[in-house]
């Protein structure tokens, strides 16, 4: 069996098992498929003694499919187009504030801790969706594999903490919560918004898409100066 077929099947099986566990747990946040599924795949890689480059090559078809999956999010955006136009200015302000806080805050913290610049540039696009974050990190001189790990960690932690933080701030509006989830936790947050606020998932999809573009531009500009 070729590596492409093997690791594609392993990844799909891990996702199916993780999704079953997530549903059985009553959609508990600690059982998010991206978390448990990643753990299963890492366990399989460790048992097989296989490195990430081999796995990445073996699952290139799945990585390619992330592009059409993201594009499909245009459907809820189209359905909410009128409302999105009315809220364009506040959404744009929130987008810029969130993107700059994420990227600049990460780089400043990494510098304060004495982290190498390639590592800092790898984790700076952590709030962007994975295909964009990996490309942005690589073009800036970072490590795509580290960027991928940072994206997963940010998505899981962002989804875990978004609810308590928003409740603490007394932000109960479904639109605001969905936009915040998509902004700070990209695809994982968008998936959570689809479960909790299906009528406002377009705002999460918009935040995820625009933050990916904004993050890539900011990283590209900063990489020329650093």
N, C-alpha and C positions, 0 to 999 in steps of 0.2 A: 504494500500500500504506500503510495507516494506521500510525502510530507504535507502536500497541499490538502489532499483528501483527509489524511489522519487528523491534522490539527483543526481543520474546518469542522469535522465531525465532533472532535473533543469540545470545541468551543460551543457548538450548537447544543450538545448534550449538557454541558455545564450550565448554559443559559436556561434550558428547559427545566433542569433540576432546581436552579435558583428561583425561577418563576413559580414553580410548584410550592417551594418552601415559603416564598413571599405571600402567596395566596393563602396557604394553610395557616400562616401566622397572623392573618387578619390585616395584611399590609403594614406590618410593623416596620418602622424605619430602619432598624438594625438588620432587617432581613432584605434590604434592597437588592434586587438581582445583580446590579453592577458590583455590589460589595461581595456577596456570597459567590456569585459566578466567577469573579476575579480570583477569589481564594481557591476555588476548585481548579481553575486553569493553572494557577501558580503551583498548586499541589501536583497536578499532572506533569507539568514541566520539570519540577524537582524530581519526581519519581523516574522520569524518562532521561534525566540528565541533559535536557535540551535548553539551549540558550535562547534569549529573546530574538536575536536576528533570524534564527531558523523559524521560530514561531511566527514572526512578522511576515516572513516570506511565504510561509504556509497558509496564512490567513489573509493574503492580499485581496482576495475577492470580497471577503467580508468587510475589509476596510474601505474598499471601493464603494460598497453599497451604503456606507454612511452618508455619502454625498446625496444620492437620490432620497434617502430618508429625511435628510434635513430640508431638501427642496420641497418635500411633501407637506411640510409645515406651512407652506404658503396658502394652503386651503383654508385653515381657520383665520389666517390674516385677511384673506379676501372677504370672508364672511363678516368680519368686524371692521371693514375698511372705513366706514363712515365715522364710527366712534373713535378709531385711531386718528383720523384727521383732526377731529375736534380736540384731542388731547395731545397733539403733536409737540407743542412747546414744553409742557411739564415732563413729558416722557423723554424728550431730548435732553433736558437738564438733568434728569435722574440718570440717564444713560452715561453722559459725560462724567458726572460726579462719581458714579460707581466704577467706571472703567479706569479713570485716573487714580482713584483711591486704591484700586486693586493692584495696578501695575506699579505705580510709584511707591506705594506702601511696601510692596514686596521687595523692590530694588533697594529702598532705603534700609529696610530691616536686614536684608542680606549683607549690605555694606557694613552696617553696624556690627554684625556678627562675624565679619571677616570672611564671608563666603567668596569663593572664586567667581569672577564675573560670568564665565560660561554657565555655572550652576545657577546664578541669579537670573540670567536671561532665559534659562530653561524653565524656571518655575514662575516667572513673571506673567506669562499668558495663561495662568492656571484657571481663570474664570471664563476663558473662551472654550467653545466646544472643541473636542479633541482633534479633528483633522486640521482646524485652523491653528490651534495651539502648537501642534507638532511642527507644522510648516513655518510658523512664525519664529519658533525657538531655533529651528535649524538654520533659517536664513540669517538670524541674528548672531549665530555662532554658538548656540546652545546645543543641548543634547535632546533629541526627540523622545527618547525612551524616558528620560527624567520628566519631560513635559507631560507625557502621557500619564505617568504616575501622579503628578501634581494635579492634573485635571480630574482624575478619578477621586483623589482625596478631597479636592475642593467641592466636587459635586456631592459627595456623600456627607461631608461635614456641613456644607452649606444647607443642604436639605434638612439635616438633623437640627441645626440651630436656628434656621429661619423662623420656624413656628414659634418657639419660645421668645425669640427676640421681637418678632412682630406683635405678639401678645403683650409683651412688656411695654412696647411703645403704643399699645392700644390701636393698632392699625387693623381694622376688621374688614375693610373694603376688599372684595374679591379681586378687583382689578389691580389694586396696589400690591396685594400679596402675590398674585400671579406674576406680575412684572418683576418684583423683587426676586422671586424664585428663579425665573429665567435669567436674570442679570447675574446673580451670584453663584448659581449652581447649574448653569447651561442645560444640557439635555436631561440630566437627572432631575433637576428642579422642574423642568418643563413636564416631564413624565409625572411628577408628583402633583403639579398644578392640574394636569388632566384628570387626576383622580379626585382631587379635593375641590377644584373650581372649574369644571369642564366648560362652563359658559364663558370663562375669561382666559382660556388657555392660549388664545391668540396673543395676548399681552406677554405671556411667558415666551412664546415662540419669537415674537418680535424682539424682546429683550435679548434672547439668546443669539439671534442672528446679527443684530446690530452691534452687540457687544463683541462678537467675534471679529467683525470687520474693524471696529474701532480699536480693539486690542492689537490686532495685527498692524494697523497703521502706527499706533503709538510705539509699539516695540521696534518697528522698522526705523522710525525717526530717532528713538533713543539709542539704538545700536550704532548709529553713525557718530554719536557724540561720546559714547562710553569707551 
